[in-house]
Amino acid sequence: MAERARVLSGLAAEVAFAVLPLLVVLIVLAHADHPRKFFMSAEWSFGAAILSGQSLVKFVSGLARGGKAARGPVALVLAVVIVFGLVPSLLVLYMTLETIETQIDPSRWLQTFQVVLFCGAAVMYLLLGTIGELWTREN
């Protein structure tokens, strides 16, 4: 198995644990006969924020050890992760929790955006985590 495939499979195992709370929420809601509320759960945004932050950690850790990347592309990646991943995930988490506290169901767009952010963060984690791990292993 190639080095990249080994790294990717290890990172995929880590993402599986990020999906675990969502699976628990789905099972509980299905048991309570409320499976439609699955996409209303704040765990989507919470997971997206964690995966976005972990993407930054993996990427920067690999960069710090490998040190082969140019500053411009690295700055761009960091800015994109923060601006389009971490901050929106935290804002959507806040809005979702606020609607739950006021006993209002989150809007359809908020539910959709949570899931999109989570899926994007998972892909970002796999991509940036692979790059970071491969940089780390080159030294």
C-alpha positions as semicolon CSV with decimal commas, in nm:
position;residue;x (nm);y (nm);z (nm)
1;M;0,000;0,000;0,000
2;A;0,137;0,340;-0,096
3;E;0,229;0,591;0,174
4;R;-0,048;0,830;0,068
5;A;-0,310;0,554;0,091
6;R;-0,189;0,460;0,441
7;V;-0,209;0,819;0,556
8;L;-0,551;0,869;0,400
9;S;-0,694;0,554;0,558
10;G;-0,567;0,665;0,900
11;L;-0,726;1,006;0,855
12;A;-1,050;0,846;0,736
13;A;-1,057;0,648;1,061
14;E;-1,032;0,976;1,252
15;V;-1,319;1,124;1,049
16;A;-1,525;0,814;1,132
17;F;-1,503;0,911;1,498
18;A;-1,628;1,260;1,408
19;V;-1,929;1,093;1,244
20;L;-1,996;0,875;1,551
21;P;-2,192;1,140;1,750
22;L;-2,411;1,196;1,443
23;L;-2,483;0,824;1,427
24;V;-2,581;0,826;1,795
25;V;-2,812;1,125;1,737
26;L;-2,971;0,945;1,440
27;I;-3,030;0,628;1,643
28;V;-3,178;0,821;1,937
29;L;-3,405;1,030;1,714
30;A;-3,516;0,723;1,519
31;H;-3,592;0,548;1,848
32;A;-3,795;0,850;1,961
33;D;-3,973;0,847;1,622
34;H;-3,825;1,185;1,520
35;P;-3,574;1,098;1,243
36;R;-3,659;1,416;1,051
37;K;-3,493;1,619;1,329
38;F;-3,159;1,457;1,247
39;F;-3,050;1,749;1,030
40;M;-3,155;1,997;1,300
41;S;-2,893;1,867;1,542
42;A;-2,617;2,109;1,636
43;E;-2,367;1,820;1,620
44;W;-2,328;1,888;1,246
45;S;-2,187;2,238;1,304
46;F;-1,993;2,127;1,609
47;G;-1,826;1,851;1,406
48;A;-1,755;2,088;1,117
49;A;-1,582;2,334;1,352
50;I;-1,369;2,058;1,505
51;L;-1,271;1,911;1,168
52;S;-1,186;2,258;1,033
53;G;-0,962;2,327;1,330
54;Q;-0,802;1,984;1,307
55;S;-0,735;2,045;0,937
56;L;-0,538;2,355;1,028
57;V;-0,343;2,168;1,297
58;K;-0,252;1,878;1,066
59;F;-0,155;2,108;0,781
60;V;0,052;2,351;0,989
61;S;0,218;2,069;1,186
62;G;0,329;1,906;0,864
63;L;0,449;2,239;0,731
64;A;0,646;2,310;1,049
65;R;0,823;1,977;1,026
66;G;0,860;1,961;0,648
67;G;0,915;2,330;0,579
68;K;0,901;2,291;0,200
69;A;0,592;2,497;0,116
70;A;0,589;2,850;-0,019
71;R;0,437;3,116;0,208
72;G;0,175;3,244;-0,037
73;P;-0,008;2,915;-0,096
74;V;0,011;2,827;0,275
75;A;-0,137;3,164;0,373
76;L;-0,412;3,113;0,117
77;V;-0,497;2,768;0,252
78;L;-0,506;2,897;0,609
79;A;-0,727;3,191;0,512
80;V;-0,967;2,969;0,315
81;V;-1,001;2,720;0,602
82;I;-1,069;2,995;0,855
83;V;-1,296;3,211;0,637
84;F;-1,496;2,935;0,465
85;G;-1,473;2,656;0,724
86;L;-1,411;2,747;1,085
87;V;-1,595;3,080;1,115
88;P;-1,910;2,973;0,925
89;S;-1,923;2,648;1,127
90;L;-1,912;2,841;1,453
91;L;-2,173;3,093;1,334
92;V;-2,408;2,818;1,218
93;L;-2,350;2,634;1,548
94;Y;-2,450;2,950;1,736
95;M;-2,761;2,999;1,522
96;T;-2,862;2,635;1,557
97;L;-2,821;2,641;1,934
98;E;-3,009;2,969;1,952
99;T;-3,307;2,827;1,762
100;I;-3,307;2,519;1,984
101;E;-3,299;2,733;2,299
102;T;-3,592;2,941;2,175
103;Q;-3,773;2,617;2,084
104;I;-3,792;2,704;1,717
105;D;-3,696;2,447;1,456
106;P;-3,388;2,557;1,257
107;S;-3,473;2,672;0,905
108;R;-3,419;2,443;0,609
109;W;-3,124;2,650;0,485
110;L;-2,959;2,631;0,828
111;Q;-3,001;2,254;0,837
112;T;-2,863;2,220;0,484
113;F;-2,573;2,456;0,551
114;Q;-2,473;2,255;0,860
115;V;-2,451;1,933;0,663
116;V;-2,266;2,100;0,375
117;L;-2,015;2,253;0,619
118;F;-1,963;1,916;0,790
119;C;-1,905;1,733;0,460
120;G;-1,674;2,011;0,338
121;A;-1,479;2,001;0,665
122;A;-1,442;1,622;0,639
123;V;-1,305;1,651;0,284
124;M;-1,080;1,939;0,388
125;Y;-0,950;1,734;0,681
126;L;-0,871;1,439;0,456
127;L;-0,697;1,661;0,199
128;L;-0,500;1,891;0,430
129;G;-0,434;1,611;0,677
130;T;-0,281;1,399;0,401
131;I;-0,063;1,687;0,284
132;G;0,048;1,763;0,640
133;E;0,122;1,399;0,725
134;L;0,318;1,346;0,403
135;W;0,525;1,660;0,473
136;T;0,593;1,530;0,823
137;R;0,710;1,193;0,694
138;E;0,946;1,343;0,436
139;N;1,188;1,448;0,710
